[in-house]
């Protein structure tokens, strides 16, 4: 099983959206028995809350349901459990690397846009304080990046299956 964790600041917009989009893509590929995912925030001030209602509205229009409940990233368990820990922007990456004091898990930390097919965005912008277009941009980026991530993991799984 390959375990993926999506991380943003409060775990109410970008990371739960990535979790839902990626889960849908994994299920469509018939790999939900081999790939799992979750989401978390670098700060816990929204812990226990559902995704932002505006993000939910925009995601629902595209057929995604944001059902996860916000939680804070837990270095004591998340670093060892997850194979991919994917931050949405430079601040998230910095927080993850800071939590990984010795750099033991640096090979697991990625930026979401590392997996996009287009180089339009260097990070997934936080839509929280913006308008509707910001939420749509986030979903566009995440759909692209999740496809790229799934392609990478499929390749990894095929290499494992063939004994490489």
Order of alpha helices (4+ residues) and beta strands (2+ residues): beta-alpha-beta-alpha-alpha-beta-alpha-beta-alpha
